[in-house]
Amino acid sequence: MHFIRSIFVGKSHRLFPTFFSTLTAVSPTLASQWNESLYNLMGFPQIQTITYTDLYSGEHSITATIGFDDVYRKKINQKTTLTIAEQSNGLLFRLPFHVGNTRQLIAGELAHDFSYFNNLSDQTSFVSRCRVANTHLSAGWAITRGAGHLGCSADFSQSATPLTINIKSFPQSADYLTDEFFFDLLVPTFGRELTGKVQTQNSGFNIWAGHRLSKLYLVAVSMRYTDFKATWRCRYTNTGSKASLAGQRQIDIPIDGIDKTARFSLLSTKSVLKDLSVTVFQDKFTYYIDNNRPVTTDFESLGDGNFNRSGATLSGRLTQRSWEFTGGLSGARYDFEAFLRTPVLGYYAIFLPISHSAAVKFSRGQSFSQQIGFDKNLIFRNFKFLAGGQYTHTLYDFWIEGTADLMLGIESTPLDYPLKYSLSLFDFHAEAIWQKGPFALKYIFRQMIPFGRRLDNSPIHLVERTAGYEYANRGGQQHQFNFSVYF
């Protein structure tokens, strides 16, 4: 149906733009952690803990970090039309100490990161340029005594971003009824500019415990709970002829989400098998569109929706001398429902308010992922080198259903199609560490290359390309410098 399918246009085989653009749109609080967000989306979430190795290191340290991430760049005819980049700045400390027969460690981090987005020259209807400042705080504590290990940590991040979106073009139809009673009414209703602010808050809590079974193995459990809140306040000017609808209008879109992750592990510091873990995870997100209606003939809400994901991961890590090998399997199920409607766009025959709506859902949603990787360690005098690669593959299998409720004789065909992707992610990374006395300098490099292939023949598409134009996609790159002082 045209109302819904106008959102999904074109054909896509390389999913680089869709992959990174979607990630950035939903994770403004994850500045400098977009690589971890990618693996979470592909079914491999992580839980950060303070390990036995950290507790027994005995090294007090303060580390300053600075990084630049070239997340994504889109080029058309060798001209950059879309840019997503991030700059990260942080300060970390680790303070191990003894109390009686216990070993304890306190760790903390303060980070102030910036994300940049610019698509003013892109071939799209909505363009914007913004700079997102994100502040992140975290603190953790761990203790070990005899065969036991216990720890907890908490983190908090927030951002507030002024946002202006310019509308370059509105949709059109070959059907005169659709244009007259729908698309032509969008221009005076919303105008050409949307302004407002996006605010986000993200808070999390981790807890973990372990117990040694023998000289070789120990068991551990770790859990994480994350609470996510975001609000997009959008303002626009209605220039229509109806005085009760005209003027400054506002829409508020609050988004609430929670993430729950638990990991059960068999660990070893001496065996070849270093880690065998089972991870279960669940995500829930809901949104509501508050219309702040000016008159009772308009709607209080313009829609709502919810997204749920639940899954499990089996992963392992092996070491042999200076080599390390990792692998994993993951499966997840998805549920999604969304309802969207326009505000009152105008009136027909003076009294009848004109509005249209649509509903979309996953009648089937699932994914299955595989992961394999390796790392190699080298030591040369005061230098340590680590280099490796990782390959992750995810097969997404969705069935999308959608219906539209359109007024005044506008016809619509229901949406009932499969959406199936085979998505691969290549991850090449390297670290170089120089240490002399109490000082250490580390450089981290990462290059991620996603590649997707469409496996269905449905008419739902995500990207449209214009014939005669040359398209290129770059990015997925991370550079970070760490300077540490040990005392």
C-alpha positions in Angstrom: 0.0 0.0 0.0 1.3 3.4 -0.9 0.9 5.0 2.5 3.3 2.5 4.2 5.4 1.5 1.2 6.4 5.1 0.6 8.5 4.7 3.7 10.4 1.7 2.2 11.7 2.6 -1.2 14.3 1.3 -3.6 16.3 -1.8 -3.7 19.2 -2.6 -1.2 21.8 -5.2 -1.4 24.7 -3.4 0.4 23.2 -2.5 3.8 26.1 -0.3 4.9 24.0 3.0 5.0 20.9 1.4 6.5 23.0 -0.5 9.1 24.9 2.4 10.5 22.2 5.0 10.1 19.7 2.9 12.0 22.3 2.3 14.8 23.1 6.0 15.1 19.4 7.1 15.1 18.6 4.8 18.1 21.7 5.1 20.2 22.7 8.8 20.8 23.6 7.8 24.4 26.2 5.2 23.2 28.8 7.6 21.9 32.2 5.9 21.5 30.4 2.5 22.1 28.8 2.1 18.7 30.9 -1.1 18.0 29.4 -2.7 21.1 26.0 -1.6 19.9 26.5 -3.4 16.6 27.3 -6.7 18.3 24.3 -6.2 20.6 22.0 -5.7 17.5 23.5 -8.9 16.0 22.7 -10.9 19.1 26.0 -10.7 21.1 25.5 -8.4 24.1 28.3 -7.8 26.6 28.4 -7.2 30.3 31.4 -5.3 31.7 32.8 -6.7 34.9 36.0 -6.4 37.1 37.8 -9.7 36.6 40.1 -11.8 38.8 43.0 -10.6 36.7 42.1 -7.0 37.5 41.9 -7.7 41.2 45.3 -9.5 41.3 47.1 -7.0 39.1 48.0 -4.8 42.1 48.5 -1.8 39.8 47.0 1.6 40.6 46.4 3.5 37.3 44.9 6.6 35.8 44.2 6.6 32.1 43.3 9.5 29.8 41.6 8.5 26.5 40.9 10.3 23.3 39.4 8.9 20.1 37.9 9.6 16.8 35.4 7.3 15.0 34.6 7.6 11.3 31.3 5.8 11.7 29.8 6.3 8.3 30.2 8.4 5.1 28.1 8.2 2.0 29.4 9.5 -1.3 27.5 10.3 -4.5 29.7 11.0 -7.5 32.7 11.2 -5.2 31.1 13.9 -3.1 30.3 13.2 0.6 26.6 13.6 1.2 26.2 12.1 4.6 28.6 12.0 7.6 28.3 10.3 11.0 31.4 10.7 13.2 32.2 10.6 16.9 34.9 12.1 19.2 35.4 10.5 22.6 37.3 11.9 25.6 37.6 10.1 28.9 39.4 9.6 32.2 39.6 6.3 33.9 41.1 5.1 37.2 41.7 1.8 38.9 42.6 1.5 42.6 43.2 -2.0 44.0 43.8 -2.4 47.7 43.9 -5.0 50.5 41.7 -5.2 53.6 42.6 -8.2 55.8 42.4 -11.4 53.7 40.5 -9.7 50.9 41.6 -8.1 47.7 39.4 -5.2 46.5 39.3 -2.8 43.6 37.5 0.5 42.9 37.2 1.7 39.3 35.6 4.7 37.7 35.2 6.5 34.4 34.2 10.0 33.4 33.7 10.6 29.6 32.4 13.5 27.5 31.8 12.4 23.9 30.5 14.2 20.8 28.6 12.7 17.9 28.3 14.6 14.6 25.6 14.1 11.9 25.3 15.9 8.6 23.2 14.9 5.5 22.5 18.3 4.1 23.7 17.2 0.6 22.1 13.8 0.6 19.4 12.6 -1.8 16.7 12.4 0.8 13.5 14.3 1.8 14.7 15.1 5.3 18.0 16.8 6.0 19.7 17.9 9.2 23.0 18.8 10.8 23.5 18.3 14.5 26.2 17.8 17.2 25.3 15.6 20.1 27.2 16.0 23.4 27.0 13.0 25.7 28.2 12.8 29.3 28.9 9.4 30.8 29.7 8.4 34.4 30.4 4.9 35.8 31.8 3.4 39.0 32.5 -0.1 40.1 33.7 -2.2 43.1 34.8 -5.8 43.4 36.1 -8.0 46.2 37.7 -11.5 46.3 38.3 -13.6 49.4 39.4 -17.2 49.2 37.4 -18.9 46.5 34.7 -16.2 46.2 34.4 -13.2 44.0 31.7 -10.4 44.1 31.3 -7.1 42.4 28.9 -4.4 41.2 28.9 -1.3 39.1 26.6 1.5 38.0 26.7 3.9 35.1 24.7 6.9 33.8 24.8 8.9 30.6 22.7 11.8 29.3 22.5 14.1 26.3 20.4 17.0 25.1 20.5 18.1 21.5 18.8 21.0 19.7 17.6 19.6 16.3 16.4 21.3 13.1 15.1 19.2 10.3 14.4 20.7 6.8 11.9 18.9 4.5 13.3 19.1 0.9 10.3 17.3 -0.7 7.0 15.8 0.1 5.6 12.6 -1.5 3.4 12.7 -4.5 1.0 10.2 -6.2 -0.4 9.6 -9.6 -3.9 9.4 -8.0 -5.5 12.8 -7.8 -7.6 11.8 -4.7 -4.4 10.8 -2.8 -2.8 14.1 -3.7 -5.8 16.3 -3.0 -6.8 14.8 0.3 -3.5 13.6 1.6 -0.1 14.6 0.2 -1.1 18.2 -0.8 -2.3 18.8 2.7 1.1 17.9 4.3 2.8 21.0 3.1 0.6 23.6 4.8 0.2 21.3 7.9 3.9 20.9 8.7 5.7 23.5 6.6 9.3 23.0 5.5 11.1 23.1 8.9 10.8 21.1 12.0 12.6 22.3 15.2 13.0 20.9 18.7 15.2 19.0 21.0 16.1 15.4 21.7 16.9 14.5 25.3 18.2 11.0 26.4 19.1 9.3 29.7 20.6 5.9 30.1 21.3 4.3 33.4 22.5 0.8 34.1 23.4 -1.5 37.0 25.7 -4.6 36.9 26.2 -7.3 39.5 28.4 -10.4 39.3 29.7 -13.2 41.5 32.0 -16.1 41.1 33.3 -19.1 43.0 36.3 -21.3 42.4 35.6 -25.0 41.8 39.2 -26.2 41.5 42.6 -25.0 40.7 41.6 -24.9 37.0 38.0 -23.7 36.9 35.5 -21.3 38.5 31.9 -20.6 37.8 30.5 -17.1 37.5 27.2 -15.3 37.0 26.8 -11.7 35.9 23.6 -9.6 35.3 22.9 -6.2 33.9 19.8 -4.1 33.9 19.6 -0.9 31.8 16.9 1.7 31.7 16.6 4.0 28.7 14.5 7.2 28.4 14.4 9.6 25.5 12.1 12.5 24.4 11.9 14.2 21.1 10.1 17.5 21.2 9.2 18.6 17.7 7.8 22.0 16.8 6.4 23.1 13.4 4.1 25.8 12.0 0.7 25.0 10.4 -0.1 27.5 7.7 -3.5 26.0 6.7 -6.7 28.0 6.2 -8.3 26.6 9.4 -7.6 29.1 12.2 -8.1 26.5 15.0 -5.3 24.4 13.5 -2.9 27.1 12.3 0.0 28.5 14.1 2.8 27.0 16.2 2.3 23.3 16.9 4.2 20.8 19.0 4.5 17.0 19.1 6.2 15.1 22.0 7.5 11.6 21.5 8.6 9.9 24.7 10.5 6.6 24.4 11.0 4.2 27.3 13.1 1.1 27.1 14.7 -1.6 29.4 17.4 -4.1 28.7 18.0 -7.2 30.9 21.0 -9.4 30.3 22.3 -12.4 32.3 25.5 -14.4 31.7 26.5 -17.8 33.2 30.1 -18.7 32.7 32.7 -21.5 33.3 36.1 -19.7 33.5 39.7 -20.7 33.8 43.0 -18.9 34.1 45.2 -21.9 33.4 43.3 -24.2 31.1 43.1 -23.9 27.3 39.4 -23.3 27.6 39.3 -19.8 29.2 35.6 -19.0 28.9 32.4 -21.0 28.1 29.3 -18.8 28.6 25.6 -18.8 28.1 23.9 -15.4 27.8 20.2 -14.6 27.8 18.9 -11.2 27.0 15.6 -9.3 26.6 14.9 -5.8 25.3 11.7 -3.8 25.5 11.0 -0.4 23.9 7.7 1.6 23.8 6.9 5.0 22.4 3.9 7.3 22.4 3.2 10.3 20.2 1.6 13.2 22.1 -0.1 15.6 19.7 -0.7 18.4 22.2 -3.9 19.1 20.3 -5.1 22.7 19.9 -8.8 21.8 19.5 -10.9 18.8 20.5 -11.5 17.8 16.9 -7.8 16.9 16.6 -6.4 13.7 18.2 -4.7 13.5 21.6 -2.2 10.9 20.2 -0.8 10.4 16.8 0.3 6.8 17.5 2.2 4.4 19.7 4.2 1.2 19.4 6.3 -1.3 21.1 9.4 -3.5 20.2 10.4 -6.6 22.1 13.4 -8.9 21.6 14.5 -11.9 23.5 17.3 -14.4 22.8 20.2 -16.5 24.0 23.9 -16.7 23.1 26.4 -19.5 23.5 30.0 -18.3 23.3 33.5 -19.7 24.1 37.1 -18.5 24.2 40.3 -20.7 23.8 43.9 -19.7 24.2 47.0 -21.5 23.0 50.3 -19.8 23.8 50.0 -16.3 22.1 46.9 -17.1 20.2 43.3 -16.6 21.3 40.2 -18.0 19.5 36.6 -17.0 20.1 33.3 -18.2 18.7 29.6 -18.1 19.4 26.0 -18.9 18.3 23.0 -16.7 19.0 19.3 -16.8 18.4 16.5 -14.2 19.0 12.8 -13.6 18.5 11.3 -10.2 17.7 7.8 -8.7 18.2 6.9 -5.3 16.8 3.7 -3.3 16.6 3.3 0.3 15.5 0.3 2.6 14.9 0.7 6.0 13.2 -1.8 8.6 12.1 -1.6 12.2 10.9 -3.0 15.1 12.8 -6.1 16.7 11.3 -4.9 17.9 8.0 -7.9 20.0 7.1 -11.7 19.7 6.6 -13.9 18.3 3.8 -17.2 20.0 3.3 -16.4 22.4 6.2 -17.3 19.9 9.0 -15.5 16.5 8.2 -11.9 16.4 9.6 -9.4 14.8 7.3 -6.9 12.3 8.8 -5.2 9.1 7.7 -3.6 6.2 9.7 -1.7 3.0 9.3 -0.7 0.0 11.5 2.4 -2.2 11.0 3.5 -5.3 12.9 5.8 -8.4 12.7 3.7 -11.5 12.4 7.0 -13.4 12.5 10.4 -12.1 13.6 13.6 -14.1 14.3 17.3 -14.1 13.8 20.2 -16.6 14.0 23.8 -15.5 14.3 27.2 -17.1 14.2 30.6 -15.6 15.3 34.2 -16.6 15.0 37.4 -14.7 15.7 41.1 -14.8 16.6 43.7 -12.6 18.2 47.5 -12.9 18.2 49.8 -11.4 20.9 53.4 -10.3 20.4 55.9 -8.8 22.8 59.1 -7.1 21.7 61.1 -5.3 24.5 58.9 -2.4 25.7 56.3 -3.0 23.1 53.2 -5.3 23.1 51.2 -5.9 20.0 47.8 -7.5 19.5 46.1 -8.0 16.2 43.1 -10.0 15.2 39.9 -10.3 13.2 36.3 -11.4 13.8 33.5 -12.4 11.5 29.9 -12.2 12.6 26.9 -13.3 10.5 23.2 -12.8 11.2 20.2 -14.0 9.3 17.1 -11.8 9.9 13.8 -13.4 9.0 10.7 -11.1 9.4 7.2 -11.1 8.0 5.6 -7.7 7.9 1.9 -7.0 7.9 0.4 -3.5 7.5 -3.0 -1.9 6.9 -4.0 1.6 6.3 -7.2 3.5 7.1 -7.5 6.2 4.4 -10.4 8.6 3.9 -12.4 10.1 1.0 -12.1 7.2 -1.5 -8.3 6.8 -1.3 -7.5 3.2 -2.0 -4.8 1.1 -0.3 -3.4 -2.4 -0.6 -2.5 -4.2 2.6 1.1 -5.0 3.3 1.8 -8.7 3.8 5.4 -9.6 2.7 8.6 -11.3 4.0 11.7 -9.3 4.8 14.8 -11.5 4.9 18.4 -10.4 5.2 21.8 -12.1 5.4 24.0 -9.6 7.2 27.8 -10.1 7.6 30.2 -8.0 9.7 34.0 -8.2 9.3 35.9 -6.7 12.2 39.7 -6.1 11.9 41.4 -4.7 15.0 44.9 -4.0 16.3 46.5 -2.6 19.5 50.1 -1.3 20.1 51.2 -0.7 23.7 54.5 0.9 24.7 55.4 0.9 28.4 58.4 2.1 30.3 58.4 2.5 34.0 55.1 3.9 35.3 54.1 5.3 31.8 52.2 3.5 29.1 50.8 4.6 25.7 48.3 2.5 23.8 46.9 3.0 20.2 43.8 1.1 19.2 42.6 0.7 15.6 39.4 -1.0 14.4 37.9 -1.4 11.0 34.4 -2.8 10.6 32.9 -3.7 7.3 29.3 -4.8 7.1 27.8 -6.4 4.0 24.2 -7.5 3.5 22.3 -9.5 0.9 18.6 -9.5 0.4 17.1 -13.0 0.3 13.4 -12.3 -0.4 11.5 -10.9 -3.4 9.0 -8.7 -1.6 8.4 -5.1 -2.8 9.5 -3.7 0.6 12.8 -1.8 0.0 15.0 0.3 2.2 17.3 2.3 -0.2 16.7 3.9 -3.6 19.4 4.7 -6.0 19.1 7.0 -9.0 20.3 5.7 -12.3 23.5 7.4 -13.6 24.9 8.2 -10.2 27.9 6.6 -8.6 27.5 5.6 -4.9 30.2 4.7 -2.4 30.1 4.0 1.3 33.0 4.4 3.8 33.4 4.3 7.5 33.3 1.8 10.3 36.7 2.9 11.6 37.8 3.7 15.1 41.1 5.3 16.4 41.8 5.7 20.1 44.8 6.8 22.1 45.2 5.9 25.8 47.9 7.4 28.1 48.2 5.6 31.4 50.2 6.3 34.6 50.8 3.5 37.0 51.7 4.1 40.7 
